Amino acid sequence: MVLADMVHPFVYREGFARSAPAVDLVLAAGDLPGYYLEFLASVLTVPILYVHGNHGDESVDEGDGPIPPRGVIAAHGRVVTAAGLRVAGWGGVPRYRPGGEGQYSPSQARRGLGWLGWQARRGVDVLLTHAPPLGPHTGSDYAHRGCPEITRFMACRRPRLVVHGHVHEYEGRKPDYVDEASGARVVNAYGYRVLEV
């Protein structure tokens, strides 16, 4: 199951555990509140991997200051093996305003994704990001543009699947596509979906 950018009412409800689809892994592509990630961990018995978005809401705060959500696995900047898949994670988005949370400069993206690429040198099945790569899923405004460094990572490491968030459906549904250079299937996880990998 993939999800991003919104607390989906079908998922975040008392009866979800009884009606949840059979899944082996949850990939959370950012801008999901920590309480929602913890809810998923409490009702599903599968690994839940997440990357942060650009809204800084993945933490939980119960009075002692913000802490990472419990029961889930932070994948940003590393390769994690879960449910038989090697997943590379990269959270945040290209910088679109000074001082914004979860944003990175081109040089930070080159260094960070270069290090992630080195970790993925033996291959990776999935690239989990918040920002989209360059291509059909980019937004029409500067804040939702694609990330060229993600596109380079895809061409170099050739994941079978790229899951991202950040681009909401107010721009209209953006169907999955296959990236010509890397052969990766690119999926926008906005809301929630169940995929076969």
C-alpha positions in Angstrom: 0.0 0.0 0.0 1.3 3.5 -0.8 0.1 6.7 0.7 1.0 10.4 0.9 -0.1 13.9 1.6 -3.5 13.4 3.3 -5.1 11.5 6.1 -7.5 9.3 4.0 -10.9 8.8 5.6 -11.1 5.2 4.4 -7.8 4.3 6.1 -8.0 6.5 9.3 -11.1 4.9 10.8 -12.0 2.4 13.5 -13.0 -0.4 11.1 -9.9 -0.2 8.9 -8.2 -3.2 10.5 -11.2 -5.4 9.6 -11.5 -4.2 6.1 -7.9 -3.4 5.2 -6.6 -4.9 2.0 -4.1 -7.7 2.2 -0.7 -5.9 1.9 2.9 -6.9 2.6 4.4 -3.4 3.0 3.3 0.2 3.4 5.3 3.0 1.7 4.4 6.4 3.1 5.7 9.2 0.7 5.6 12.2 3.0 3.5 14.9 4.5 1.6 12.5 6.7 1.1 13.4 10.4 2.9 11.2 12.9 -0.4 10.2 14.6 -1.5 8.7 11.2 1.7 6.8 10.8 1.4 5.4 14.3 -2.2 4.5 13.7 -1.1 2.5 10.7 1.5 0.7 12.8 -1.2 -0.1 15.4 -3.6 -1.7 12.9 -1.3 -3.4 10.4 1.2 -6.1 11.1 3.5 -5.3 8.1 6.6 -3.0 7.9 5.7 0.7 7.4 8.5 2.7 5.7 8.2 6.5 5.5 10.1 9.6 4.2 9.3 13.1 5.4 7.6 15.7 3.3 8.0 19.4 3.3 5.4 20.3 6.0 7.3 18.9 9.0 4.3 17.1 10.5 5.7 13.5 10.8 6.6 14.0 14.4 4.4 13.4 17.4 4.3 15.5 20.5 2.8 14.3 23.7 4.0 17.2 25.8 7.7 16.5 26.0 8.6 17.9 22.5 8.5 16.3 19.1 9.7 12.7 18.6 9.7 10.5 15.5 6.5 8.3 15.1 6.7 4.9 16.8 6.3 1.6 15.1 7.4 2.8 11.7 10.7 2.9 9.8 12.3 6.1 8.7 13.8 5.5 5.2 15.2 8.9 4.4 18.8 8.8 3.2 19.2 5.0 3.4 18.4 1.7 1.8 16.0 -0.5 3.9 15.1 -4.1 3.1 11.5 -5.0 3.9 9.0 -7.6 2.6 11.7 -8.9 0.3 12.3 -5.5 -1.4 15.2 -3.1 -1.2 13.8 0.4 -0.8 15.8 3.6 -1.1 14.3 6.6 0.6 14.7 10.3 0.0 12.4 12.8 1.7 11.7 16.5 1.3 11.5 18.6 -1.9 13.7 21.0 -3.9 14.0 24.4 -2.1 11.2 26.7 -3.1 11.4 29.4 -0.4 14.0 30.5 2.2 13.8 28.8 5.5 11.2 26.2 4.6 11.1 22.9 6.3 11.9 19.7 4.4 13.6 21.5 1.5 17.0 20.9 0.0 19.3 22.8 -2.3 20.6 21.2 -5.5 24.0 20.6 -3.9 22.4 18.9 -0.8 20.4 16.7 -3.2 23.5 15.8 -5.2 25.4 14.8 -2.1 22.5 13.1 -0.4 21.3 11.2 -3.4 24.9 10.4 -4.3 25.4 8.8 -0.9 22.0 7.0 -1.3 23.1 5.8 -4.8 26.3 4.4 -3.3 24.3 2.5 -0.7 22.1 1.2 -3.6 25.0 0.1 -5.7 23.9 -3.6 -5.4 20.5 -2.7 -6.8 17.3 -1.3 -5.4 13.7 -2.4 -6.1 11.9 0.8 -5.0 12.8 4.5 -4.7 10.5 6.1 -2.1 10.5 9.9 -2.3 8.3 12.9 -1.5 9.2 15.1 -4.5 8.5 13.7 -8.0 11.2 13.1 -10.6 11.2 15.3 -13.7 8.4 14.2 -16.1 4.7 14.0 -16.3 4.1 14.1 -12.5 5.6 17.5 -11.9 3.3 20.2 -10.7 2.5 23.4 -12.6 4.0 25.7 -10.0 7.6 26.2 -8.8 7.0 24.5 -5.4 5.9 21.3 -7.0 8.5 21.0 -9.8 10.4 17.8 -10.3 13.8 17.0 -8.9 16.6 16.4 -11.4 18.7 14.6 -8.9 16.0 12.0 -8.3 15.8 11.5 -12.1 19.6 11.0 -12.2 19.3 8.4 -9.3 16.6 6.6 -11.3 18.8 6.4 -14.5 21.8 5.2 -12.5 20.2 2.7 -10.1 17.2 1.6 -12.1 14.6 0.9 -9.5 11.5 -1.0 -10.8 9.2 1.3 -9.0 9.3 5.0 -7.9 6.7 6.1 -5.4 6.4 9.8 -4.6 3.9 12.3 -3.1 3.8 16.1 -3.0 1.7 16.6 -6.2 -1.9 16.7 -5.1 -5.0 15.9 -7.1 -6.2 19.5 -7.4 -4.1 19.5 -10.5 -6.0 16.6 -11.9 -5.3 12.9 -11.8 -1.8 12.1 -13.0 -1.7 8.5 -14.2 1.2 6.2 -13.6 3.8 6.1 -16.3 7.0 4.3 -17.2 10.1 6.5 -17.2 11.8 5.9 -20.6 15.4 6.4 -19.4 15.3 4.1 -16.3 12.3 1.8 -17.1 10.8 2.5 -13.7 7.1 2.6 -13.1 6.4 6.0 -11.5 3.4 6.3 -9.1 2.0 9.3 -7.3 0.9 8.0 -3.9 -1.5 10.9 -3.1 -4.2 9.6 -0.8 -3.7 5.9 -0.7 -3.5 3.0 -3.2 -2.8 -0.7 -3.3 -0.2 -1.8 -5.8 1.2 -5.0 -7.1 5.0 -4.9 -7.3 
